[in-house]
Amino acid sequence: MFRDILELPLDRDIDGLSMLNEPKWDSLAMVSLIAAIESSFRIELDSADYEAMTSFSATRMLVEEKLGL
């Protein structure tokens, strides 16, 4: 999902990916990520969640928390 939306190559390590180190992670990409996450995982995110989504790791933890994992 992150690779597709941010158009990242398959060999790019995304574990350390963040808004600060990926120029393609702009506001439009963020909206696309939110929509994809909500649709794929059937969860609802709110504005506090959006603010917490500053990195791949933080987003993964947020989704896991919402799913009760």
N, C-alpha and C positions, 0 to 999 in steps of 0.2 A: 504494500500500500504506500509506504513512504517512498520507496524506490520509484514507483510509477508516478506518483503525484509530483515529486521533486525531480523526476527524470534523472535519477542517479544510476551510474553504471553498476552492473551486477557485482563487480569486484570491490565496490566501495563499502567499507565497514560502517554500518549505521549505528552500532552500539554507542558510539561517542558523538553522534549527530545532534546538533542543537541549532537553535535559531541564530546563535552567535557565530557559528562556524560554517553555516550553509546559506549563501546569498540567495538561493532559489526559494528559501523558506520565508516568503513574504506574506502579506495579508491575504492575498488571493489563494496561495497555497494552504494557508491555515484554514480558510473556509472550506476548501476542498478536503483537507484532512479531517476536519470535524464531521463533514457530511459523510465521508467514507467510513469513518469509525462508527458513527451512529447507525448507519445502514448495515454495515457488516456485522456488528456485534449486538445490534438491536438494543442499544442503550441510549439514554438521553443525557447530553452534556449541558451544563449551564455556564454562565460567565465566569464563575470561580474556576471551573474545570478548564476553560479556555486559557485562563491566565497561568494555570499550572502546566500547560502543555508547552514547555520551553525546550524540551529535548525528547529524543526518541525514548530514552530510559524513563523519563518522568511520565510520558504519555503511556508507555507500556504499563507502568505501575498504576496509573489512574484507571486504565481499562480493566486491569486485573482486579482492582478494588471494586469497581462498579459491577463486575461479574461475580464477585464473592470468591475469588481464587486466592 
